[in-house]
Amino acid sequence: MTGSPIINAILFTLLGLVAFLVALAVAARAAGFDARKAILEERNVAAAIVVAAVTLGVAWIVASTMH
């Protein structure tokens, strides 16, 4: 993109974070339940595992597309 590797790293980091947050927000809306309430208030371990798996999956997809 640019001639400076530092600027490229910063740009790709910001782009990756934005893509990750957008995808995570879409996944949270599509979940069909309030993940924060299920994990924090109801202490639902299964919901925490599902949210962690979705988070890791989205992170891997974003990382592989950015690479």
N, C-alpha and C positions, 0 to 999 in steps of 0.2 A: 504494500500500500504506500508507505512512505520510505524514505531513504534511511530513517533511523530505526534500529531494532527496538529501542526503548519505547518509542512512540507506538510502533506496531504492537508491542506487547501490551501496552496500556489500552490501546483501542480494542484489541481482541479480547482482553479481559473484561472490559466494560460491555462489549457486545455479547459476550458469553453470559455474563451476569444478567443482563436484561432479558436475553432469550430464556435463561433458566427461570427467572422470576415470572415471566409471562406464562411459560408452560406449567409452572407449579400452580399459578393462580387458576388456570384453566382446569387442571386436574383436581384442584380443591373444589371448584364449582361442580364438576362432573361426579364427584364422589357420592353425592346424595345424602351425606350426613355431615354434621358439624364435627370435624376432626378434632379441633381444639377442645371442645366440650367432652368428647368421648375419651380423649387421652388424659386431659388434666383433671376434669371433675369426676368422671366415671372410672378413671384409672383402667381403661380398656387396653390390655396389652396387644390384642389382635389388631386393633385400630392403629396402634403405634407401629406395628410391624408393617402394615399395609402402607402407611404414610411414608415410612422409611424406605420401603421398596420402590414406591413411586418416585420419591426424591432421588434415590440412587439411579434409577432408570433414566429419568430426565437428565440428570447430570452427565451420565455416560453418553447419552445421545448428543447433548450439546457439545461435550468435549470431543466426540468423534467427528462431528461436523465442523468444528473449529480447527481441528488438526489438519 
